[in-house]
Structures are given as C-alpha cells and as structure tokens.
Amino acid sequence: MAIIHHTTLKPTKLELLTDWLPTRPWYRGGPDAPVLTKSGGFRLDDPKGEVGIEFMVATDTSTPEPTAYLVPLTYRGAPLQGAEHALVGTLEHGVLGKRWAYDGCHDPVLVAELLSLIEGRAQAQAQSIDDTPDPEVVRSYTGAPFPLDGFTPEPADDQEGTRLPAPHGTILQVHRVLNPGPENPSLRPEGAIGHVARGWQDPQGDRLTALFVTLRTA
C-alpha cells in the first residue's frame, strides 16, 4: 500500500509538466506555455512499495477549448537505469527528499501494474487518500493471463498518443488526449479485448468520462 504524504513539492508536478508537455508529439497546445490544472486521476500500488504510480489528468486552459491530457507518472527515489529519455524532471519532496519523475509508459513497474489492473488482479486506488480503492475506475479484459516476468516496455509516441507492445501480441493504446463521450465507460470499445476508463472534472466543474487505455490485438 502506498502512503500518500501531504507535503510540499518543489517544483510542483504541474510545474514539471508545463515544461514537458509541449515536447510531446500528442500535445495540442499553441506556442505559449500550457496553463495546467490537476483535474483527477487515480493511483496504483507497487507491490514492492518502492515506486509511486499515478495516472494524472491535467487540463490545459490556455487554448480556447480546454484540453485534458492523461499523464501516467512514476516517482522514484533514485534514477531508473536506461530511462534518461523518459525523465520528466526531478522534484524535492518535503518528506522523501529528491524524487525522479518519469513518463510512466517507459517504467516497467507502472506498465506491469497497468496490465494487472486491466486483467483484474490489481485494484485502482484513490489519487489522494491512503488505502482507499477508487470505484470510478472501470476495466475489462477477455484473454489469457499476462506473463510479465522480464517484460520491458518499448512505447512509441505519435500524434494519437502512446502505443505500447504488450504480451500475447497485444498493443496498449494510452489515450493521452482525453475525448469525453456519452457512452457507458463500463462497456469495452468495439474491437478491443480490454480497456480502462474513468471520469474527471473539467475547469467548469462538469463531470466528464473517457477511455484512458485500450488493449487490442496487434
């Protein structure tokens, strides 16, 4: 179980993302820096208790139409070897000291727990409360158990988001730009064998829901 410390972060997570998001191919903002608010998300527990895992929804209000981005992040107490290209930045945690924040799609701990969530073996946790399941996260999967021993993620970003080869010849599609829709989030998308969906709150206070992750055969 992850322990959530309500303390100071310097810089803040949103400050790190303000510099990092415009470097991504799926970023939809203009030439000016994004103006970000934290709009929701959830956490997963690292079974070893070493890595913080967060799926954050960050909304950019600098454009005429606000854009909600899904940002999977991991927080580590030491650099992740071989993942320099995936470093979002470092921050100083008021309790834990220096932390390295990574784009979680490149972190094998996050990817393993995301697949466990899709499969139904891991449970989503509330973003800001200790030891509290998040009932708003819905998931589905029809397939064999995932073999994760030795699995190394090799994600690729493009304008549509992040595609990540997964076991059994499947592809994880992480929807970086969230497109809210009226469909029931508990229903698996057509042609998919698994998914994760959740709601969040837009800057006007309205509740929106979208697909966060889709799993398909390659």
C-alpha positions as CSV (number, residue, x, y, z in Angstrom):
1,M,0.0,0.0,0.0
2,A,1.4,3.4,-1.0
3,I,1.5,6.1,1.7
4,I,0.4,9.5,0.4
5,H,2.3,12.3,2.1
6,H,0.5,15.6,2.0
7,T,3.6,17.9,1.9
8,T,5.4,20.3,-0.3
9,L,6.9,19.6,-3.7
10,K,9.5,21.8,-5.3
11,P,8.8,22.2,-8.2
12,T,5.3,21.0,-8.2
13,K,4.1,18.2,-10.5
14,L,2.2,20.7,-12.7
15,E,5.3,22.9,-13.0
16,L,7.3,19.9,-14.3
17,L,4.5,19.1,-16.8
18,T,4.3,22.7,-18.0
19,D,7.8,22.3,-19.5
20,W,7.5,18.7,-20.5
21,L,4.1,18.5,-22.2
22,P,4.9,20.8,-25.2
23,T,7.8,18.4,-26.1
24,R,5.3,15.6,-26.8
25,P,4.1,14.8,-30.3
26,W,0.5,14.4,-29.0
27,Y,0.5,17.9,-27.4
28,R,-2.4,20.0,-28.8
29,G,-1.5,23.4,-27.4
30,G,-0.1,26.5,-29.1
31,P,3.2,28.2,-28.9
32,D,2.6,29.6,-25.4
33,A,3.2,27.5,-22.3
34,P,0.2,25.5,-21.1
35,V,-1.8,26.6,-18.2
36,L,-2.5,23.4,-16.2
37,T,-4.9,22.3,-13.5
38,K,-5.0,18.9,-11.9
39,S,-8.4,17.5,-12.8
40,G,-8.4,14.0,-11.5
41,G,-6.9,10.6,-11.9
42,F,-6.0,7.5,-9.8
43,R,-3.1,5.6,-8.4
44,L,-1.8,2.0,-8.5
45,D,0.3,0.3,-5.8
46,D,3.7,-1.0,-6.5
47,P,3.7,-4.5,-4.8
48,K,7.3,-3.8,-3.6
49,G,6.4,-0.4,-2.2
50,E,9.3,1.4,-3.9
51,V,7.7,3.2,-6.8
52,G,4.9,5.8,-6.7
53,I,2.4,5.2,-9.6
54,E,0.0,7.9,-10.6
55,F,-2.3,8.4,-13.6
56,M,-3.0,12.1,-13.6
57,V,-5.5,14.1,-15.7
58,A,-4.0,17.6,-16.4
59,T,-6.2,20.1,-18.1
60,D,-4.7,22.9,-20.2
61,T,-6.8,26.0,-20.2
62,S,-4.5,28.1,-22.3
63,T,-6.4,27.3,-25.5
64,P,-10.0,28.4,-26.5
65,E,-11.2,24.8,-25.8
66,P,-9.6,23.2,-22.7
67,T,-7.7,20.0,-23.4
68,A,-7.4,17.2,-20.9
69,Y,-4.2,15.1,-21.0
70,L,-3.6,11.7,-19.4
71,V,-0.2,11.6,-17.9
72,P,1.0,8.3,-16.3
73,L,3.8,9.1,-13.9
74,T,6.2,7.2,-11.7
75,Y,8.1,8.6,-8.8
76,R,11.4,7.0,-7.7
77,G,14.0,7.6,-5.0
78,A,16.8,7.0,-7.5
79,P,17.2,7.3,-11.3
80,L,15.8,4.5,-13.4
81,Q,18.7,3.0,-15.3
82,G,18.4,3.4,-19.1
83,A,15.4,5.7,-18.8
84,E,17.1,9.1,-19.1
85,H,14.9,9.9,-22.2
86,A,11.8,9.3,-20.2
87,L,12.6,11.6,-17.3
88,V,10.0,14.3,-16.8
89,G,12.1,16.0,-14.1
90,T,13.2,15.9,-10.5
91,L,11.5,17.4,-7.5
92,E,12.2,17.8,-3.8
93,H,9.6,16.0,-1.7
94,G,9.1,17.5,1.8
95,V,9.3,14.1,3.4
96,L,11.0,11.7,1.0
97,G,13.7,14.1,-0.4
98,K,14.7,14.1,-4.0
99,R,12.4,12.2,-6.4
100,W,12.8,11.4,-10.0
101,A,9.6,11.7,-12.0
102,Y,9.3,9.6,-15.2
103,D,6.8,9.2,-18.1
104,G,5.3,6.0,-16.7
105,C,4.8,4.4,-20.1
106,H,8.6,3.8,-20.0
107,D,8.6,2.4,-16.5
108,P,8.2,-1.4,-16.3
109,V,6.7,-1.2,-12.8
110,L,3.8,1.0,-14.0
111,V,3.2,-1.0,-17.2
112,A,3.1,-4.3,-15.2
113,E,0.6,-2.9,-12.7
114,L,-1.5,-1.3,-15.5
115,L,-1.7,-4.7,-17.2
116,S,-2.6,-6.3,-13.8
117,L,-5.4,-3.7,-13.5
118,I,-6.8,-4.5,-16.9
119,E,-6.6,-8.2,-16.1
120,G,-8.4,-7.6,-12.8
121,R,-5.6,-8.6,-10.5
122,A,-4.7,-5.1,-9.3
123,Q,-7.1,-2.5,-7.9
124,A,-7.1,1.2,-8.7
125,Q,-6.6,3.4,-5.7
126,A,-7.8,6.9,-4.9
127,Q,-5.5,9.6,-6.0
128,S,-5.1,11.5,-2.7
129,I,-6.3,9.1,0.1
130,D,-4.3,6.3,1.6
131,D,-5.6,2.7,1.3
132,T,-8.8,3.6,-0.5
133,P,-10.0,1.9,-3.7
134,D,-11.2,4.1,-6.5
135,P,-14.7,2.7,-7.5
136,E,-14.9,5.1,-10.5
137,V,-12.2,3.3,-12.4
138,V,-13.7,0.7,-14.7
139,R,-11.8,-2.0,-16.6
140,S,-12.4,-5.1,-18.7
141,Y,-10.3,-7.9,-20.3
142,T,-11.0,-11.1,-22.2
143,G,-7.9,-13.1,-22.7
144,A,-5.2,-15.3,-21.0
145,P,-3.2,-14.1,-18.0
146,F,-0.3,-11.9,-18.9
147,P,3.3,-13.2,-18.5
148,L,5.1,-10.2,-17.1
149,D,8.4,-11.7,-15.8
150,G,11.2,-9.9,-17.6
151,F,8.8,-7.7,-19.7
152,T,10.3,-4.5,-20.8
153,P,8.1,-1.7,-22.2
154,E,9.0,-0.2,-25.5
155,P,6.5,2.6,-26.1
156,A,6.2,4.8,-29.1
157,D,4.6,8.3,-29.1
158,D,2.8,9.8,-32.1
159,Q,0.1,12.4,-32.6
160,E,-2.5,9.9,-31.4
161,G,-0.9,9.1,-28.1
162,T,1.3,6.2,-26.9
163,R,1.3,2.7,-28.4
164,L,3.0,0.1,-26.3
165,P,3.5,-3.6,-27.4
166,A,2.3,-6.0,-24.7
167,P,2.3,-9.7,-24.1
168,H,0.2,-12.1,-26.2
169,G,0.8,-10.0,-29.3
170,T,-1.4,-7.1,-28.0
171,I,-1.0,-3.4,-28.1
172,L,-1.8,-1.0,-25.3
173,Q,-3.0,2.4,-26.6
174,V,-2.7,5.1,-23.9
175,H,-5.1,7.9,-24.8
176,R,-3.0,10.9,-24.0
177,V,-5.6,13.4,-25.2
178,L,-8.9,12.5,-23.5
179,N,-12.0,12.7,-25.6
180,P,-15.1,12.6,-23.4
181,G,-18.1,10.7,-24.8
182,P,-21.6,9.8,-23.7
183,E,-21.0,6.0,-24.0
184,N,-21.1,3.8,-20.9
185,P,-17.5,3.7,-19.6
186,S,-18.0,0.1,-18.4
187,L,-18.6,-1.1,-22.0
188,R,-15.5,-2.3,-23.8
189,P,-14.9,-0.5,-27.1
190,E,-15.6,-2.3,-30.3
191,G,-12.7,-4.5,-31.4
192,A,-10.8,-4.1,-28.1
193,I,-10.0,-7.0,-25.7
194,G,-9.5,-4.7,-22.7
195,H,-9.9,-1.2,-21.5
196,V,-9.6,1.3,-18.6
197,A,-11.9,4.3,-18.3
198,R,-12.6,6.9,-15.6
199,G,-14.2,10.3,-15.1
200,W,-12.7,13.6,-14.2
201,Q,-13.8,17.2,-13.5
202,D,-13.3,19.9,-16.1
203,P,-12.4,23.5,-15.1
204,Q,-16.1,24.5,-15.1
205,G,-16.9,21.7,-12.6
206,D,-18.6,19.4,-15.1
207,R,-18.0,15.7,-14.8
208,L,-16.6,14.0,-18.0
209,T,-15.7,10.4,-18.8
210,A,-13.4,8.9,-21.4
211,L,-11.3,6.0,-22.3
212,F,-7.9,6.1,-20.6
213,V,-6.4,2.9,-22.1
214,T,-7.4,0.5,-24.8
215,L,-6.0,-3.0,-25.3
216,R,-6.2,-4.5,-28.8
217,T,-4.6,-7.4,-30.7
218,A,-1.8,-6.3,-33.0
